[in-house]
Amino acid sequence: MTPAGTMMPKDRGESIPSFNTTCEDTGALTQTLYFRRRHVADLVGSLSTAISLARRLKDISENIKGAEFKNLLADLSLELADVKLRLADVLEENVRLKSEVSALRNVDGEPCPKCRKRGWQLESSKPDPIFGDLGGLRKLFKCSLCGFTEERLDTPK
């Protein structure tokens, strides 16, 4: 047993009042308990405020993440719109090139010796001044696409 007015140690290192206290000790003990209760209440209040602030910070962080996500989504939408415009240009060019290829395939003639496109056509044919009596013909060929011209001498076989 402890002497009157002394404190007994608790398991956690705290001290508690003994049962054998005097009136003078009771006033001091009451005052000590009041201060402890007040400090605990202040601590609980501070802890509650800290938890509330942490929750608000978490909510704000989630809102910021949501805003960042929305910004990224908007950027992605802009990029997709740009890709769609470029794709439409490519498709339009593809249609135009297909029609040009089709027009080139439908051109009469043989391949031009210069541009290799099918636009090589006979422009004129007349007897050769030197070999005309022997049946030689002077033929003028012209490419309708690149404008290249060439004369050839054709002789009978």
Backbone hydrogen bonds, N-H to C=O, Kabsch-Sander energy under -0.5 kcal/mol:
donor,donor_aa,acceptor,acceptor_aa,energy
5,G,20,N,-1.4
6,T,3,P,-1.6
8,M,16,I,-2.8
10,K,14,E,-4.2
13,G,10,K,-1.4
16,I,8,M,-2.7
18,S,6,T,-1.2
21,T,19,F,-1.2
26,T,22,T,-1.8
27,G,23,C,-1.6
28,A,24,E,-1.6
29,L,25,D,-2.8
30,T,26,T,-2.7
31,Q,27,G,-2.2
32,T,28,A,-2.4
33,L,29,L,-2.8
34,Y,30,T,-2.5
35,F,31,Q,-2.3
36,R,32,T,-2.5
37,R,33,L,-3.0
38,R,34,Y,-2.5
39,H,35,F,-2.7
40,V,36,R,-2.8
41,A,37,R,-2.6
42,D,38,R,-2.5
43,L,39,H,-2.7
44,V,40,V,-2.9
45,G,41,A,-2.6
46,S,42,D,-2.9
47,L,43,L,-2.9
48,S,44,V,-2.8
49,T,45,G,-2.4
50,A,46,S,-2.6
51,I,47,L,-2.5
52,S,48,S,-2.4
53,L,49,T,-2.7
54,A,50,A,-2.4
55,R,51,I,-2.3
56,R,52,S,-2.3
57,L,53,L,-2.6
58,K,54,A,-2.3
59,D,55,R,-2.5
60,I,56,R,-2.8
61,S,57,L,-2.6
62,E,58,K,-2.4
63,N,59,D,-2.4
64,I,60,I,-2.7
65,K,61,S,-2.6
66,G,62,E,-2.6
67,A,63,N,-2.5
68,E,64,I,-2.9
69,F,65,K,-2.5
70,K,66,G,-2.4
71,N,67,A,-2.5
72,L,68,E,-2.6
73,L,69,F,-2.4
74,A,70,K,-2.3
75,D,71,N,-2.5
76,L,72,L,-2.5
77,S,73,L,-2.3
78,L,74,A,-2.2
79,E,75,D,-2.4
80,L,76,L,-2.5
81,A,77,S,-2.3
82,D,78,L,-2.2
83,V,79,E,-2.4
84,K,80,L,-2.4
85,L,81,A,-2.1
86,R,82,D,-2.4
87,L,83,V,-2.7
88,A,84,K,-2.4
89,D,85,L,-2.0
90,V,86,R,-2.4
91,L,87,L,-2.8
92,E,88,A,-2.3
93,E,89,D,-2.5
94,N,90,V,-2.5
95,V,91,L,-2.2
96,R,92,E,-2.2
97,L,93,E,-2.9
98,K,94,N,-2.4
99,S,95,V,-2.1
100,E,96,R,-2.0
101,V,97,L,-2.6
102,S,98,K,-2.5
103,A,99,S,-2.4
104,L,100,E,-2.4
105,R,101,V,-2.2
106,N,102,S,-1.6
107,V,104,L,-0.7
110,E,120,W,-1.8
112,C,117,K,-2.5
116,R,112,C,-1.4
119,G,110,E,-0.8
119,G,117,K,-2.1
120,W,110,E,-2.3
121,Q,119,G,-0.6
121,Q,142,K,-2.3
123,E,140,L,-3.6
124,S,140,L,-1.5
126,K,138,R,-2.2
128,D,136,G,-2.3
132,G,128,D,-1.5
134,L,131,F,-0.6
135,G,132,G,-1.1
136,G,131,F,-2.8
137,L,154,D,-2.9
138,R,126,K,-3.6
139,K,137,L,-0.7
139,K,152,R,-3.1
140,L,124,S,-2.9
141,F,139,K,-0.6
141,F,150,E,-3.2
142,K,121,Q,-2.9
143,C,148,F,-2.7
144,S,119,G,-2.6
144,S,142,K,-0.5
147,G,143,C,-1.3
150,E,141,F,-2.2
152,R,139,K,-2.6
154,D,137,L,-3.0
154,D,152,R,-0.6
